[in-house]
Amino acid sequence: MAMKVHIPAFEPMAKCNERLKHGPIDIDLGPDVVKVVRCKDCIYYHPAHILTNNGEEKGYEDMEPEAFDTLGTGLVTSEYGINVGGQCERNRYDADDKTVFCGPDDFCSRGQRREDA
């Protein structure tokens, strides 16, 4: 089944954008398009978390308010643990064993959708 992309017409409101004016555009992507899986929906995604100083893994929502820095970055201070970004576990089993950090809205064509996503 071929995928199609529809781009609605664009009518510029500013004089400087007149060159961008266009009518509706339909693009047929063809049968070779691969569907992607967002990291947050993938079986290999391990969300951002904190590795506490006692070796326990906790989610940010499980941390007490005083653990977070006072700058408002949303990160915990080193007094409480290490901030670990979201990771793709798929690459852990490759020969070079590199950790690939990713955000929940990143995506790739090699992921596998979780059943509950």
N, C-alpha and C positions, 0 to 999 in steps of 0.2 A: 504494500500500500504506500503510495507516494504521499509525502507531506507537503503542505502548501503554507506559505506565509502571506498574510494580507496586511498591507500597509495602507492605512486610510489616507485620504486626500489631506494635503497640508496647505492652508491659506495663511500666509504670513501677516502678522499685524504690524510689524515694524518694517520700514523702508529698507533697512540694511539686510533683511532676510528675504527680499523678493526673489533672489536667485534660487531659493530653496522651494519655491512654489511647485506643487505637482498634484496630479489627480491620483485616484486610488491605484495601487500597484498590487498585483497578485504574482507571487513567485512560486513556481513549482520546483521543489527541491529534488525531485526525482526519487527513485527507489533505493538509492545507495545511502540515504541518510540514516545515521545511527542514533537511536534514542539515548539520551544521557540520563544518568542517575545523580541527583543532588546528594552530596555527602551526608546530609542529615537523614536521608532515606535509605542509606546503604548499610549493608551488613558489616562492612569493614570499618565504618566510621566510629572513632572513639572520641566523644566530645571533650572540650576543654575541661580541665579539672585541676585540683590541687593535690599535690603529693605532700602530705603533712610530715612534720619532722619526726613523727614516730612511725613513718612508713605506710600510713593508711592513705587510701585514695578517697577523696571527697569531692562532691560537686560544689560549685560556688554557692548554690542555694543552701547547702548544709553548713556553711561556715557562719560563725557568730559575727555580728556586726563589727566588733572591735578588731577583727582580724584584717579588715580592709584598710588600705592606706588612706590618709587624710586628704590626698590630692584629688580624689574622685575618679581614679582610673578604673576602678572595679577590680583591681588586683589585690591579692593579699600580700602582707609584708613578709619578709624572709623569717621573721620571728615565728610565723605560723606554718610556713611551708613554701613549696616551690610551685609557681604557676606553670601549668603544662597546657600548651595549646591543643586544639583539636588535631587528631592524627588519623592517618589512613593506615589501618592495620594490614591491608593487602600487601603493601610493599615490605613489611617486616620479614616476609618469608622469601624474598628475592635473595639472590646470591650476595649482593653487596650490603644487605641488611640496613638500608638507609631509612630513617624516619622521615616521612613526608607530612608536614604540617598543613592543615587545611581548615577552612571555615565551613560552617554548616551549609552555606549557599554555594560553595564551590561544587564542581561536578567533573565527571569524566565518563568515558564510554566503556571503561572496564569494570565499573562497579556493579553490584548486584542488589536489587531492591529488596529491602526487608519485607516480610509478609504483612506486617502491621502498618506499613507506610502507604 
